[in-house]
């Protein structure tokens, strides 16, 4: 038996606990291949399914509880930190906040199956004020469903391999190499996707200085006032409810649904508070494909504008918008 396999069998429960704990704390080391491998080895009866599941659930409980309490204490700041670590920042906040809006605590039942939602769900649960006992109950159920799917999926592979001697021989000899290749391929794909996204953002975004100059030109009558949209989630308004001058609060879903009502004769500028401006950049690309060509994400988002000491104003819910009144009426009605 290869030394690596023998080593894993001897320390399987500790390795599983530490690996899953590290992943759930936000380090991008995928644990699914390890869960499948552990499940496969349970067919040999050298390790056992119950302590395998217990090790995984304990790791999830510790890491998720830590993120929950950090979410209670630090709110959106820790959520954005987790998203930056996850390699799924382009969808991380949007997916999770949207899921909590639609499904509430039941989001935790399927969160671990969705990249970009798994690690960030616990701090958002804390940020929303979910009671800890309720959080633990749903989180443990979700962790058990996630772990069982892969561990017992691996057990099925192991039982099949036990009946085919050549296959079990290949898995024993090359299983560690296959595991390493899968992990490296997984991480490489995530990194490449994120870098491609950031390159696209760099090419299409408008800087805070460019936007301020455009607004100054509009005030002087030399240009048309840009149509500015605040895409922040309601949870993100809590630390600072102000907006850029003239900005309208519209959810990404409603803006995309009613994109045909967006003005075509002026620049449409989108901003958010998500890591690397993911929400605004992703939505800008979608709107461009739908025919809204003069749409750009604001580089640095709300924080970039604020940190540049540029003006912010209280949001007036009653203030009419002359640039696209049909859009405002449509989104409010929706």
Secondary structure, DSSP 8 states (H G I E B T S, - for coil): --HHHHHHHHTHHHHHHHHHHHHHTT-----HHHHHHHHHHHTTTSS-HHHHHHHHHHHHHHHHHHHHHHHHHHTHHHHHHHHHHTT-TTTHHHHHHHHHHHHGGGHHHHGGGSTTTHHHHHHHHHHTT--HHHHHHHHHHHHHHHHHHHHHHHHHHHHHHHT-HHHHHHHHHHHHHHHHHHHHHHHHHHHHHHHHHHHHHHHH-B-HHHHHHHHHHHHTTSS---EEEE---HHHHTT---EETT-EE--HHHHHHTGGGS-SSS-EEEE-SSGGGHHHHHHHHHHHHTT--SEEEBTTHHHHHHHTT--EE---TT---STTHHHHHHHHH-
